[in-house]
Amino acid sequence: MKTMPQEIEVWYLIPALRKEITKFIIKNFGKSQKDVSVILGISEGAVSQYLNSKRGSELKFSKDELEEIGKAANKIIEEGEVDQNFYNLCVKLRGCQSLCALHKKQDKDLPKNCDLCC
C-alpha cells in the first residue's frame, strides 16, 4: 500500500514525539502525569499510554534524535510555548533516519535510494 511521508508523520512521528517529550519532562523536571497533560494539551489517559508504551512506540529514535527531542522539551518547559517548539521539532525530524526507515518498512514499493521524505 502506498504511504505518503505526511501519513507517517501523523501516524507515527507525532505520537512518538509526544511519548519522548512526556518521558523527558517527567524524568528531568519532576512533573506529574497531570502536569504533562496540561502542558502538552493532551489527556491524562494519553500521557499514561505514552508512559506505558501503549502509544507512540512504533518509531525508535537514534541517540542524536533523542537529544534534539530533549532540547525541544527543555524549550517547551522554559518558554511555555508548546505548539511552535513541537512544530519546529517535527520539521527538524522530517526525513530523519528513523522516520525514513519506518516509511520504507511500511511501503515496500519505495526504492532503496528513496529521498521522498528529505
Contact map, one row per residue, 1 for C-alpha under 8 A:
1110000000000000000000000000000000000000000000000000000000000000000000000000000000000000000000000000000000111000000000
1111000000000000000000000000000000000000000000000000000000000000000000000000000000000000000000000000000000101000000000
1111101100000000000000000000000000000000000000000000000000000000000000000000000000000000000000000000001001100000000000
0111111100000000000000000000000000000000000000000000000000000000000000000000000000000000000000000000000000000000000000
0011111110000000000000000000000000000000000000000000000000000000000000000000000000000000000000000000001000000000000110
0001111111000000000000000000000000000000000000000000000000000000000000000000000000000000000000000000000000000000000000
0011111111100000000000000000000000000000000000000000000000000000000000000000000000000000000000000000000000000000000000
0011111111111000000000000000000000000000000000000000000000000000000000000000000000000000000000000010001000000000000000
0000111111111100000000000000000000000000000000000000000000000000000000000000000000000000000001000010000000000000000000
0000011111111110000000000000000000000000000000000000000000000000000000000000000000000000000000000000000000000000000000
0000001111111110000000000000000000000000000000000000000000000000000000000000000000000000000000000000000000000000000000
0000000111111111000000000000000000000000000000000000000101100000000000000000000000000000000000000000000000000000000000
0000000111111111100000000000000000000000000000000000000100100000000000000000000000000000010000000010000000000000000000
0000000011111111110000000000000000000000000000000000000100000000000000000000000000000000010000000000000000000000000000
0000000001111111111000000000000000000000000000000000001100000000000000000000000000000000000000000000000000000000000000
0000000000011111111100000000000000000000000000000000001111110000000000000000000000000000000000000000000000000000000000
0000000000001111111110000000000000000000000000000000000100000000000010000000000000000000000000000000000000000000000000
0000000000000111111111000000000000000000000000000100000100000000000000000000000000000000000000000000000000000000000000
0000000000000011111111100000000000000000000000100110001110000000000000000000000000000000000000000000000000000000000000
0000000000000001111111110000000000000000000000000000000000000000010010000000000000000000000000000000000000000000000000
0000000000000000111111111000000000000000000000000000000000000000000011001000000000000000000000000000000000000000000000
0000000000000000011111111100000000010000000000100110000000000000000000000000000000000000000000000000000000000000000000
0000000000000000001111111110000000000000000000000110000000000000000000000000000000000000000000000000000000000000000000
0000000000000000000111111111100000000000000000000000000000000000000001001000000000000000000000000000000000000000000000
0000000000000000000011111111111000010000000000000000000000000000000000001100100000000000000000000000000000000000000000
0000000000000000000001111111111110010000000000000000000000000000000000000000000000000000000000000000000000000000000000
0000000000000000000000111111111000000000000000000000000000000000000000000000000000000000000000000000000000000000000000
0000000000000000000000011111110000000000000000000000000000000000000000000000000000000000000000000000000000000000000000
0000000000000000000000011111111000000000000000000000000000000000000000000000000000000000000000000000000000000000000000
0000000000000000000000001111111100000000000000000000000000000000000000000000000000000000000000000000000000000000000000
0000000000000000000000001110111110110000000000000000000000000000000000000000000000000000000000000000000000000000000000
0000000000000000000000000100011111110000000000000000000000000000000000000000000000000000000000000000000000000000000000
0000000000000000000000000100001111111000000100110000000000000000000000000000000000000000000000000000000000000000000000
0000000000000000000000000000000111111100000100000000000000000000000000000000000000000000000000000000000000000000000000
0000000000000000000000000000001111111110000000000000000000000000000000000000000000000000000000000000000000000000000000
0000000000000000000001001100001111111111000100100000000000000000000000000000000000000000000000000000000000000000000000
0000000000000000000000000000000011111111111101100000000000000000000000000000000000000000000000000000000000000000000000
0000000000000000000000000000000001111111111000000000000000000000000000000000000000000000000000000000000000000000000000
0000000000000000000000000000000000111111100000000000000000000000000000000000000101000000000000000000000000000000000000
0000000000000000000000000000000000011111110000000000000000000000000000000000000001000000000000000000000000000000000000
0000000000000000000000000000000000001111111000000000000000000000000000000000000000000000000000000000000000000000000000
0000000000000000000000000000000000001101111101100000000000000000000000000000000000000000000000000000000000000000000000
0000000000000000000000000000000000001100111111100000000000000000000000000000000000000000000000000000000000000000000000
0000000000000000000000000000000011011000011111110000000000000000000000000000000000000000000000000000000000000000000000
0000000000000000000000000000000000000000001111111000000000000000000000000000000000000000000000000000000000000000000000
0000000000000000000000000000000000001000011111111100001000000000000000000000000000000000000000000000000000000000000000
0000000000000000001001000000000010011000011111111110000000000000000000000000000000000000000000000000000000000000000000
0000000000000000000000000000000010000000000111111111000000000000000000000000000000000000000000000000000000000000000000
0000000000000000000000000000000000000000000011111111111000000000000000000000000000000000000000000000000000000000000000
0000000000000000011001100000000000000000000001111111111110000000000000000000000000000000000000000000000000000000000000
0000000000000000001001100000000000000000000000111111110000000000000000000000000000000000000000000000000000000000000000
0000000000000000000000000000000000000000000000011111111000000000000000000000000000000000000000000000000000000000000000
0000000000000000000000000000000000000000000000001111111110000000000000000000000000000000000000000000000000000000000000
0000000000000000000000000000000000000000000000001111111110000000000000000000000000000000000000000000000000000000000000
0000000000000011001000000000000000000000000001001101111110000000000000000000000000000000000000000000000000000000000000
0000000000011111111000000000000000000000000000000100111111100000000000000000000000000000000000000000000000000000000000
0000000000000001001000000000000000000000000000000100111111110000000000000000000000000000000000000000000000000000000000
0000000000010001000000000000000000000000000000000000000111110000000000000000000000000000000000000000000000000000000000
0000000000011001000000000000000000000000000000000000000111111000000000000000000000000000000000000110010000000000000000
0000000000000001000000000000000000000000000000000000000011111100000000000000000000000000000000000100000000000000000000
0000000000000000000000000000000000000000000000000000000000111111110000000000000000000000000000000100000000000000000000
0000000000000000000000000000000000000000000000000000000000011111110000000000000000000000000000000100000000000000000000
0000000000000000000000000000000000000000000000000000000000001111111000000000000000000000000000000000000000000000000000
0000000000000000000000000000000000000000000000000000000000001111111100000000000000000000000000000000000000000000000000
0000000000000000000000000000000000000000000000000000000000001111111110000000000000000000000010000000000000000000000000
0000000000000000000100000000000000000000000000000000000000001111111111000000000000000000000000000000000000000000000000
0000000000000000000000000000000000000000000000000000000000000011111111100000000000000000000000000000000000000000000000
0000000000000000000000000000000000000000000000000000000000000001111111110000000000000000100000000000000000000000000000
0000000000000000100110000000000000000000000000000000000000000000111111111000000000000000100000000000000000000000000000
0000000000000000000010010000000000000000000000000000000000000000011111111100000000000000000000000000000000000000000000
0000000000000000000000000000000000000000000000000000000000000000001111111110000000000000000000000000000000000000000000
0000000000000000000000000000000000000000000000000000000000000000000111111111000000001100100000000000000000000000000000
0000000000000000000010011000000000000000000000000000000000000000000011111111100000000000000000000000000000000000000000
0000000000000000000000001000000000000000000000000000000000000000000001111111110000000000000000000000000000000000000000
0000000000000000000000000000000000000000000000000000000000000000000000111111111110001000000000000000000000000000000000
0000000000000000000000000000000000000000000000000000000000000000000000011111111111001000000000000000000000000000000000
0000000000000000000000001000000000000000000000000000000000000000000000001111111110000000000000000000000000000000000000
0000000000000000000000000000000000000000000000000000000000000000000000000111111100000000000000000000000000000000000000
0000000000000000000000000000000000000000000000000000000000000000000000000011111110000000000000000000000000000000000000
0000000000000000000000000000000000000010000000000000000000000000000000000011111111000000000000000000000000000000000000
0000000000000000000000000000000000000000000000000000000000000000000000000011101111111000000000000000000000000000000000
0000000000000000000000000000000000000011000000000000000000000000000000000001000111111100000000000000000000000000000000
0000000000000000000000000000000000000000000000000000000000000000000000000000000011111110000000000000000000000000000000
0000000000000000000000000000000000000000000000000000000000000000000000000000000011111111000000000000000000000000000000
0000000000000000000000000000000000000000000000000000000000000000000000010011000011111111100000000000000000000000000000
0000000000000000000000000000000000000000000000000000000000000000000000010000000001111111110000000000000000000000000000
0000000000000000000000000000000000000000000000000000000000000000000000000000000000111111111000000000000000000000000000
0000000000000000000000000000000000000000000000000000000000000000000000000000000000011111111100000000000000000000000000
0000000000000000000000000000000000000000000000000000000000000000000110010000000000001111111110000000000000000000000000
0000000000001100000000000000000000000000000000000000000000000000000000000000000000000111111111000000000000000000000000
0000000000000000000000000000000000000000000000000000000000000000000000000000000000000011111111000000000000000000000000
0000000000000000000000000000000000000000000000000000000000000000000000000000000000000001111111010000000000000000000000
0000000000000000000000000000000000000000000000000000000000000000100000000000000000000000111111110010000000000000000000
0000000010000000000000000000000000000000000000000000000000000000000000000000000000000000011111110010000000000000000011
0000000000000000000000000000000000000000000000000000000000000000000000000000000000000000000011111011000000000000000111
0000000000000000000000000000000000000000000000000000000000000000000000000000000000000000000111111111000000000000000001
0000000000000000000000000000000000000000000000000000000000000000000000000000000000000000000000111111100000000000000000
0000000000000000000000000000000000000000000000000000000000111100000000000000000000000000000000011111110000000000000000
0000000110001000000000000000000000000000000000000000000000100000000000000000000000000000000011111111111000000000000000
0000000000000000000000000000000000000000000000000000000000000000000000000000000000000000000000111111111100000000000010
0000000000000000000000000000000000000000000000000000000000000000000000000000000000000000000000001111111110000000000000
0000000000000000000000000000000000000000000000000000000000100000000000000000000000000000000000000111111111000000000000
0010100100000000000000000000000000000000000000000000000000000000000000000000000000000000000000000011111111100000000000
0000000000000000000000000000000000000000000000000000000000000000000000000000000000000000000000000001111111111100000000
0000000000000000000000000000000000000000000000000000000000000000000000000000000000000000000000000000111111110000000000
0010000000000000000000000000000000000000000000000000000000000000000000000000000000000000000000000000011111110000000000
1110000000000000000000000000000000000000000000000000000000000000000000000000000000000000000000000000001111111100000000
1000000000000000000000000000000000000000000000000000000000000000000000000000000000000000000000000000000111111100000000
1100000000000000000000000000000000000000000000000000000000000000000000000000000000000000000000000000000100111110000000
0000000000000000000000000000000000000000000000000000000000000000000000000000000000000000000000000000000100111111010000
0000000000000000000000000000000000000000000000000000000000000000000000000000000000000000000000000000000000001111110000
0000000000000000000000000000000000000000000000000000000000000000000000000000000000000000000000000000000000000111110000
0000000000000000000000000000000000000000000000000000000000000000000000000000000000000000000000000000000000000011111000
0000000000000000000000000000000000000000000000000000000000000000000000000000000000000000000000000000000000000111111100
0000000000000000000000000000000000000000000000000000000000000000000000000000000000000000000000000000000000000000111111
0000100000000000000000000000000000000000000000000000000000000000000000000000000000000000000000100000000000000000011111
0000100000000000000000000000000000000000000000000000000000000000000000000000000000000000000001100001000000000000001111
0000000000000000000000000000000000000000000000000000000000000000000000000000000000000000000001110000000000000000001111
